[in-house]
């Protein structure tokens, strides 16, 4: 059998984190890296279990208990700070009593390397610790690059949504798009009509059948509006159940009245949702721009609002054209005020 | 070509010659954008056109420009993470040279779709090496030449590094002559200190 000091020397090169124990459980030799972790404390001569606290197996305080660890597997940490944790394996030395304990930092290698300023030379050349450190750094750098890409993509998505002209639920244009068209038309001096449409009894559908039913209704009325308008007209969803329809170069009151009537009739047809039936209607206010210039989009919207308010007051499911008298009666009140003034009756 | 490579070229040009130069080159190459994303893949043709445009904008030959890119990747503070990853290759410059055979595998371990040409180090006599860079990424030999020079400084080794020739199949060979391994102090490398 090899002399003990030679064994320690060989083991020191192969397993720099090992300790040789005598039969009483005292350290007789510590590998160079293990000793480096406690530079001010000579390990030889110390009781192994005074240096380390065992987490597995628990409550072991004798050498016999240590050697009897199932599979020789140990989980331990230094008793004093820094309390570096280790995985370990104990193997009894045949014939002579005593044992070899080999330690590894396991997953806590990152902390250990930092806490004890370890270098590549402190690890055995076959130890994967350096590769593990490499991998952690490489993956962290790659992850950071991916994360910053994700952040930029998220920012771009938000920006794109802000610039979008489409209402994602109905596929109609949105408020931004409607404002854009209104500005363009008033600026170009083309005649057009502006219809402000507000669904009636929609809240009742939402409340009694749920939002999915409400969404279904919105999609259905969107299709009806698209069917009743020309491809170059603009149909926009500008609120939960509010829509703006812009009829390019169409100011004929009779024709617009017909369109409004067809829209309302279309909306009032029962809408099946699963086994349920949804019933809604709409109130419509219509304002006109004669194309002579001088129309301001905000004024036009206000006039359409006043007409809508008048339609609501006259009972639901109606359309009203703007008349100057409306402005005198209800200065500055929009459909929100109209709704507040005429709460929707719940449909049975 | 992988975004990491394109992004490296972008950082190099912006940090060395300025963002204006970079924008001119991307316009000249007809890219239609100015920012490469490190974690996306790009068409090889875009990278080819970009390098050609850069040569024209900077008035430099491609090989010299790519060598400088290699030096930049190791020595610029912005690319400290990459220097650290290379230093994991070994404790000495010779260890590092021997670790180059594993470099493509190491790169793939970090970023699965990053394909680098095969590298093969040969030791001809004590202190005399050659590094064969396989085909697949034109100009990679020039970049490696710059990296090897800067890493010699990083380790404090004194070495001469010359690009020798490109073989018929597009492989490039770099000759390395190590004069002194501990010529200067070199830069520190703490295992436990992560980049930035």
Interface residues (C-beta under 8 A of the other chain):
Chain A: X110 X113 X114 X115 X117 X118 X119 X120 X121 X130 X131 X133 X134 X135 X137 X138 X139 X140 X141 X142 X145 X146 X149 X152
Chain B: X4 X37 X38 X39 X40 X81 X82 X84 X85 X88 X90 X91 X106 X109 X110 X111 X190 X191 X192 X193 X194 X195
